Amino acid sequence: MAARAIVVLVSLILAVVAGGASAQLSSGFYSRSCPGMLKAVRSALRPAIVRERRVGASIVRLFFHD
């Protein structure tokens, strides 16, 4: 359940970032320069969300307002 939540969270963050910008932003921006980025984010967020379920929502809010 937590793994699915993290995948949804990261997908949502990438969609918000890509959809809210008006130029060259893309969801695959780090695919060449940092191919392990998604895995690193997932491995950092998973334990945080397990400890405190609101962390996922807080991160989405952070990116929304940033």
C-alpha positions as CSV (number, residue, x, y, z in Angstrom):
1,M,0.0,0.0,0.0
2,A,2.8,2.5,0.9
3,A,4.7,1.7,-2.3
4,R,1.6,2.5,-4.4
5,A,1.1,5.7,-2.5
6,I,4.7,6.8,-3.2
7,V,4.4,6.0,-6.9
8,V,1.1,8.0,-7.0
9,L,2.7,10.8,-5.0
10,V,5.8,11.1,-7.2
11,S,3.6,10.9,-10.4
12,L,1.4,13.6,-9.0
13,I,4.4,15.8,-8.2
14,L,5.8,15.4,-11.6
15,A,2.4,16.1,-13.3
16,V,2.0,19.3,-11.2
17,V,5.5,20.5,-12.0
18,A,5.2,19.7,-15.7
19,G,1.6,20.9,-16.1
20,G,2.2,24.1,-14.2
21,A,5.2,25.3,-16.1
22,S,5.1,26.8,-19.6
23,A,8.4,25.9,-21.2
24,Q,10.9,23.0,-21.3
25,L,9.9,21.2,-18.1
26,S,9.2,17.5,-18.5
27,S,8.6,14.5,-16.3
28,G,11.7,12.8,-17.8
29,F,14.0,15.7,-17.1
30,Y,16.4,13.6,-14.9
31,S,16.2,10.4,-16.9
32,R,19.7,11.0,-18.4
33,S,21.5,13.1,-15.9
34,C,20.2,11.2,-12.8
35,P,18.6,7.9,-13.8
36,G,18.3,6.7,-10.2
37,M,16.4,9.8,-9.1
38,L,13.0,8.2,-8.9
39,K,14.3,5.2,-7.0
40,A,16.2,7.5,-4.5
41,V,13.1,9.6,-3.9
42,R,11.0,6.6,-3.4
43,S,13.4,5.0,-1.0
44,A,13.5,8.2,1.1
45,L,9.8,8.9,1.1
46,R,8.6,5.3,1.8
47,P,9.9,5.2,5.4
48,A,8.8,8.7,6.1
49,I,5.2,8.0,4.9
50,V,5.2,4.8,7.0
51,R,6.1,6.7,10.1
52,E,3.7,9.6,9.4
53,R,1.1,9.2,6.7
54,R,0.6,13.0,6.3
55,V,4.1,13.4,4.9
56,G,2.9,12.6,1.4
57,A,0.2,15.3,1.5
58,S,2.7,17.7,3.0
59,I,5.2,17.2,0.2
60,V,2.5,17.6,-2.5
61,R,1.5,20.9,-0.8
62,L,5.1,22.0,-0.6
63,F,5.6,21.5,-4.4
64,F,2.2,23.1,-5.1
65,H,3.1,26.3,-3.3
66,D,6.8,26.4,-4.3
